[in-house]
Amino acid sequence: MQWVKVLGGVVGAAALLGLGIIVGHFAIPKGADSPAPSASASQDLDLKILETVIEQLDANRIRENLRELSKEPHLATTPRDEALVQLLLQRWQDPESGLDSARTTEYEVLLSFPSGEQPNRVAVVNSTGAILFSCRHSEENLTGEQGGPNVVPPYAAYAPPGTPQGPLVYANQGSEEDFKELQNKGVKLQDSIVLTRYGGVGRGAKAVNAAKYGVAGVLVYTDPKDINDGKSLPNETFPHSWCLPPSGVERGSYFEYFGDPLTPYLPATPSSFRLNSDNASGFPPIPIQPIGFEDAQVLLCNLGGNLAPADWQGGLGCDYNLGPGFRSNGIFPEDGQVNVSVHNRLELRNSSNVLGIIRGAVEPDRYVLYGNHRDSWVHGAVDPSTGTAVLLELSRVLGTLLKKGTWRPRRSIVFASWGAEEFGLIGSTEFTEVSEPRSWALEGIPGAGRAGLTWSGRLQEFFRKLQERAVAYINVDISVFANASLRVQGTPPIQSVVFSAAKQISAPGSSGLSIYDNWIRYYNRSSSVYGLVPSVGTLGAGSDYAPFIHFLGISSMDIAYTYDRSKTSARIYPTYHTAFDTFDYVDKFLDPGFSSHQAVARTAGSVLLRLSDSLFLPLNVSDYSETLRSFLQAAEDLRVLLEQHSISLGPLVTAVERFEGAATVFNQRIATLREGTPDPLQVRMINDQLMLLERTFLNSQAFPEERYYSHVLWAPRTGSVATFPGLSNAYSQAKNTGHEPAAWAEVQRQLSIVVAALEGAAATLRPVADL
Amino acid sequence: MQWVKVLGGVVGAAALLGLGIIVGHFAIPKGADSPAPSASASQDLDLKILETVIEQLDANRIRENLRELSKEPHLATTPRDEALVQLLLQRWQDPESGLDSARTTEYEVLLSFPSGEQPNRVAVVNSTGAILFSCRHSEENLTGEQGGPNVVPPYAAYAPPGTPQGPLVYANQGSEEDFKELQNKGVKLQDSIVLTRYGGVGRGAKAVNAAKYGVAGVLVYTDPKDINDGKSLPNETFPHSWCLPPSGVERGSYFEYFGDPLTPYLPATPSSFRLNSDNASGFPPIPIQPIGFEDAQVLLCNLGGNLAPADWQGGLGCDYNLGPGFRSNGIFPEDGQVNVSVHNRLELRNSSNVLGIIRGAVEPDRYVLYGNHRDSWVHGAVDPSTGTAVLLELSRVLGTLLKKGTWRPRRSIVFASWGAEEFGLIGSTEFTEVSEPRSWALEGIPGAGRAGLTWSGRLQEFFRKLQERAVAYINVDISVFANASLRVQGTPPIQSVVFSAAKQISAPGSSGLSIYDNWIRYYNRSSSVYGLVPSVGTLGAGSDYAPFIHFLGISSMDIAYTYDRSKTSARIYPTYHTAFDTFDYVDKFLDPGFSSHQAVARTAGSVLLRLSDSLFLPLNVSDYSETLRSFLQAAEDLRVLLEQHSISLGPLVTAVERFEGAATVFNQRIATLREGTPDPLQVRMINDQLMLLERTFLNSQAFPEERYYSHVLWAPRTGSVATFPGLSNAYSQAKNTGHEPAAWAEVQRQLSIVVAALEGAAATLRPVADL
């Protein structure tokens, strides 16, 4: 198939690059970090420039970007993905609107694809093995875009090959509780095939949970109740509405970690140490395959056994039974079985990130990062191209000001287009690892990059540089889910800068409200400090911010426009990860006129400029106090049982108080400095404290079993109590084991880790000369 | 006994402190880090101040410091140790010659002491159990100082209690090879007691190795051949010469790691998570007890069995046989056995560090650290008081200039007196861990500290602050081993600043040479860059620099005056860790006149001032290139076998070249900037690169089994090839296992880790705007 050819081409290019690297190695870097002559070390954010940027961000240009980006499928490492790499380079090297420099960095990473020769197959067979029914191999060609040769058939990336067969069981969302319930009801799971709905737990978890009960294979589908507010008929779904058509199938990665599966903690360079893929962990243990609800209906509505519980029922227009096996009066024989044939293959592929840099005038060694992934499952108009379309428009506006000589930021700005996010945040994660020896630089000499004249070999390392120098990371992946309201996820220090930006910009539509005032109508909370404010969500691991916040401790955020939740309960926009996520889908249903795109561009652009140009970094460390208070309050529910095991919450209470006190005093110091005329080194010292606060919450010893997670406030929480995740999880574990001393010792260890982190955070905010 | 009382007192004090902390929590820190008004951000090192400091460092004051410090035994956490804490606080709070502030930080750590009621005992018994001979319980009272109640009897700290008995075997130094050789010779080791000499391997390793062969107990002694250049008679040893008297016994810690044994990676606060001491690792597995060579002679010269190999023979004036058991014509029956009774106890004790701070005028958030431990085994005149005497004189001279208003450093200076070093670098290691909630501040208001008026509760955290802000760590533990030459251990970037300092100061004695020119006569190497230069040694884990370099990646050094190796082959100064290490020993034999002490004070003082006051940090990153080259050269010896296992050295070669290139270009940039008038932020950015280079060599994933070690260049090397330690060790392991694929995979992993670190180091030296 195609893949082999592509690989060959990339290897050839790599050899040329290797030569370039050797040649370039001896080139002395240009004096690229001397400040521009006019830069003043005391210059603050220029509000006129900010206004200019906001005005120039153009909805129609975003629309045109989106049309170009989504005109063909661009699955990671395919030719179209590589073509988009070139498109980004070209834009960022444009003599009129480009950046100072742009380059790609390449990694050799393990991806998973369906076999070209043997399609994955889901079929109902009778007792002699004859096929009675087959699920579709691909989505229906409704708009002419679903039938192309580059549309990857639906599959579960990283699911192992295999051809399990067995009686069918309905397992709801495939959570641990769901399987426990089936077991309690006496439904035989051993050697069965289970059908599950998307939602509730992660993709991979459905297979992991199933395997524990001896299940042989898993199917997963999207229920109309969960995605279409119940709509399921062809004439009420896309292209007639934004709803998911019956044949639509959500693709996705079923890998349980993030980053390249073979090189955890090491950059996936060609010469790097690699795990043997048999030893790599995090892949689904049994075959799993996604199908559309059209096919799921045939299977589920013919299932026998007892009626499933009320909250397991869905929108397929029939009663959902549990199985095992088919009902007596259905279209299949009662002993009919489901056969799942998965032929996925693991392949090492070259995936590129593209980086575009604007050199800071005063503090070039401080980086404000702004990124999104480039790769999609199919056309990926919404995911990720609504984000990339915004990214390109924002970099165009800033690049134009830069090239005209009107503006240069105080700090460096780094734009990034990540590769292979859909397979597990691979490009962004490799970027944060220790080093990366296959990259090259394209200096910003007009035209020279395209002429191939100035490619200079340059090795880059990011882990330490980012740890020492990164101010914040802004992620705009899907920029528009819907048109109702801004939606921001992030760590507390970014709340204030987002609020400032959102207050200054008008919301789309005729309300006359600012983005902030519109936002507060849809998503709000009552803050003990500020009263009613928009609610900023927490960061999980759903997009490329994950390695930045969890592994590197860089204050991060994700910005988008989203739903009116009173109007839809869709789990996500309905065509997510299907072949129906196309330009027309966005243009007709998601954001006609592109005003929500523009609103996101303006908000994210304003945040970016504030972070790069403000004299004092606009991060408010005091806003962590509310989070810590709420975690502490939740921890109070644990007090009785903790004390029974001689574990005191006292040190935690003290630590939270100390943080609050230190943050308050620190903010007072900034206010006092602002009133005077602080010298540049004083400002730098304060900004270093602001920048590095988030790092103080990292502890690489905290979660030895969680790859990359080391942020003691935002690591995954499985315990039910909404407190510090390590404490919550260990407590939950200890409670389940009863009086196991080792489990309670782990609770004490986790508590000590949190206390140490909070004390540490407070200490770094104190006057620096106090040590 | 005494200990219980002391503990009670400390607990009471802690309660008061707790109150103080609560009170002080609400006090807003004084604006302690605003630069002094006269400070100029472009001010460079003032050579006149430097000369003044060097001149004012007074040999006689150092002598008087030493007399006071060593007048009584000050074992960690004993009353005299606490009294010295007060002495240090008093000096550093002196209104005429003190620092800006001083305070203590306290940890609750696990120490090991001999039982007060049941002395440890080593005896020869006959077959009925009757005692035929007993080793001394304490050293002979030769100068009136060995008989005091506070002289701790000789013991092996952390050796488990037990009373093993068995036939005696001589096991040389107790190395793995030694035991293998005994086994090869058919000497029965099971259930034996082995007698070993100090040297060759670490203390604890002797017991670890012995236990693998079923040995029941271990004795260890210091052979006159190894310590006294053969001398062993009472009239040729102390107090008649510097040699070790026959009854002298080296005490020491037998703990295999460093830091508090119960709280690895966590600060040893009272509320911290603690391992159960039964689960703690790193303690000797079997009882072990040190004895003097007077007693060892009785045992060893009566041993039976075959003659030990030539290089196992020593200076006790008889043939050393191997055993097992006694010879037929000796003073013991052939079936006489040795009974070892060890009654050591583990105890949680409060140990203090003392910190004294001079606030930086321009960059208070950059710390130059200078430290030594305070605790000794007995009087500890040499170890550690020769270092502390210098520390106090240096802080007096700088404090005086400070209080007079003559001088304030550009960066902050932190003086430290560590507690419980002798038990395993405990005070310094806890200081580097994540947080430390039992400390308090004593502001530098004249007299107020002593009056108890300004104690303000203050929690401190050091790990992150040090990681982000520490420029370098200077350790001066034993400052004078002997009078011949300077001796410096450190990482390459500190070579140049030490050379600059040493060139400027006259060596003691009448040679007229500088310290540098004298040094080069004794210890030198041929550098490919500089020609013949003094050789700077590497840093192991012998003193408090270990956590700074290995755990935190802070450029570190250890400075002392030392031997003419052509005149003595003593393993260390002879009374090391014995009750004969007294003031008179130093005053009469080690450094009469204290000119070597003064030389060390001047050298270390000059280095400290250069690091704190130079505009550009005087760290030369290019000096790492020579080390990397030599490691690479050594790695070439592995090439053939590596390639047989498909492991290429190519990426390593490239990485070393890249580092060299980046360091050279970086130094050129500094030179160019120096010629102009760089603005303060440009200097700061360069200095950040200089300061943080050493951090780039850390990888917390590199050595999962080595507690705290994460520096990929200086972790312990057990492999025989003098290359990168991880590579050397993994190679050696893989070679021994033959063709075990997992072992060769580990070689590739270690190689990838080194390559990533070097690429990373090179990248952080490149122009910062390049990302």
Interface residues (C-beta under 8 A of the other chain):
Chain A: H25 F26 I28 P29 K30 G31 A32 D33 S34 P35 A41 D100 S101 Y265 L266 P267 T269 S271 S272 F273 N276 L355 I357 R359 G360 V362 E363 P364 D365 Y367 S412 V414 E433 V434 S435 E436 P437 A441 R458 L459 Q460 E461 F462 F463 R464 K465 E468 R469 S648 G650 P651 T654 A655 E657 R658 G661 V665 Q668 R669 D679 P680 L681 Q682 R684 M685 D688 Q689 L692 R695 T696 N699 S700 Q701 A745 Q748 R749 L751 S752 I753 V755 A756 A757 E759 G760 A761 A762 A763 T764 R766 P767 V768 A769 D770 L771
Chain B: H25 F26 I28 P29 K30 G31 A32 D33 S34 P35 A41 D100 S101 Y265 L266 P267 T269 S271 S272 F273 N276 L355 I357 R359 G360 V362 E363 P364 D365 Y367 S412 V414 E433 V434 S435 E436 P437 A441 R458 L459 Q460 E461 F462 F463 R464 K465 E468 R469 S648 G650 P651 T654 A655 E657 R658 G661 V665 Q668 R669 D679 P680 L681 Q682 R684 M685 D688 Q689 L692 R695 T696 N699 S700 Q701 A745 Q748 R749 L751 S752 I753 V755 A756 A757 E759 G760 A761 A762 A763 T764 R766 P767 V768 A769 D770 L771
